[in-house]
Amino acid sequence: MKLQASMEFTAEIQKRNIQFIAKQLGFSDCRIATVKRATHADRYLDWVDQGCAGEMAWLERNKHKRVHPGEVLEGARSIVTLALNYYPGEQATTDDYKIARYAWNDDYHDLIEEKLSDLDLALSDMGGKQRYYVDTGPVLERDFANDAGLGWNGKSTVQIHPKFGTWFFLCELITTLELEPDKPFGDHCGKCTRCIDNCPTNAITGPREMDARLCISYLTIEHGGSIPEELRPLIGDRIYGCDVCLDVCPWNRFAKMSQETKLHARQEIFQYSLRDFAKMDVESFRKTFAKSPIKRIKHNRFIRNVCVALGNTGTTDDLKRLQELSESTDALIAEHAQWAVTQIEQRNS
């Protein structure tokens, strides 16, 4: 009995130390879950089998690892789940286009991985072995965030935190340390369906059901090919991602500006207009978005998105550049530019 009590005491002390270090590193919240098979493992497997992941092939790989973190790290006992508030405030300086808030500044992967590396060292000093991920690893992270009381999974499938609303990043360390787990916070969406009702493309097909193939974030970021014509008008002026289901969540009334200044808006991005973006060549695109997550979609997909936005909002003043783009040697750009030309001409005929 004394040995068990001592082990429990040690697990609690280690947990407090980890939470203290996480706070010092700038994380907004830190909680512990126990390694086990993910609560919604079967739901995830069905979702993938139905093709709802679209072109995100990595979500179909390593299924056995995704449903059980013990397959990721031998001897894994606990999952340190972490939140980092990224809310940068309202749109910076333009009404010309929309970019998802998380992409208003530096790439969060680089920022968080540096913090996780430091936290990993601290856990190693405690005798643990770890694997850590920033939405890049085979982990159903929202299930374990739920288990740990790090908010709850909203009806939009986005995680919601009682203090930060929807504006935070999730990441985790899987560790061999036996840590005292936290308790679930519970589901607090109630009868609210704002995220479902306001989704521009009806991608949220039911509470906690998402068809990624319809999602504007997927279409403008993950999707590498031609955007289905019937969905293009619904994208509006969004050129990278979509925040609608996050914007309308009532829990965001508690949101506060992130203390991480590297996640605040880069004003230079919002000094451009859609027309400026349409004129960007590969080199200027790389220079402008060198530190931004936007760089990952590369120049041709970015111009594809700009063409769609211009097709929805542009005027005859945009036709000259769009007609030039419609003759591009890049078939993806040419197709969407021609579509934009047709849309503008039809609006002004």
Buried (B, 14 or more C-beta within 10 A) or exposed (E): EEEEEEEEEBBEEBBEBBBEBBEEBBBBBBBBBBBBEBBBBEBBBEBBEEEBBBEBEEBEEBBEBBBBBBBBBEEBBBBBBBBBBBBBBEBBEBEBBBBBBBBBBBBBBEBBBEBBEEBBEBBEEBEBBBBBBBEEBBBBBBBBBBBBBBBBBBBBBBBBBEBBBBBBBBBBBBBBBBBBBBEBBEBEBEEBBBBBEBBBBEBBEEBBBBBBBBBBBBBBBBBEEEBEEEBBEBBBBBBBBBBBBBBBBEBBEEBEBBEBEBBBBBEEBBEBEBBEBBBBEEEEBEEBBEBBBBBBBBBBBBBBBBBBBBBBBBEEEBBEBBEEBBEBEBEBBBBBBBBBBEBBEEEEE
